[in-house]
């Protein structure tokens, strides 16, 4: 029975990690792909061209989704801490 609880906790942790990091990873991946295609088409191979748009998009996504990410993380943490006595 204890292993079921551990597996459920691990599943919850992984699911929340995926949900919290998903918007940031998806946005930077999309921007990186677009920049790479533009670099291939124009044959401009400047290294700073790949990093600067990703950093800008990451900042924008963190500003836009930051409150939701923090709220989700705090809710999960509070739920986990409050349920500690039920595990013993």
Buried (B, 14 or more C-beta within 10 A) or exposed (E): EEEEEEEEEEEEEEEBEEBBEEBBEEBBEEBBEEBEEEBEEEEEEEEEBBEEBBEEBBEEBEEEBEEEBEEBBEEBEEEBEEEEEEEE
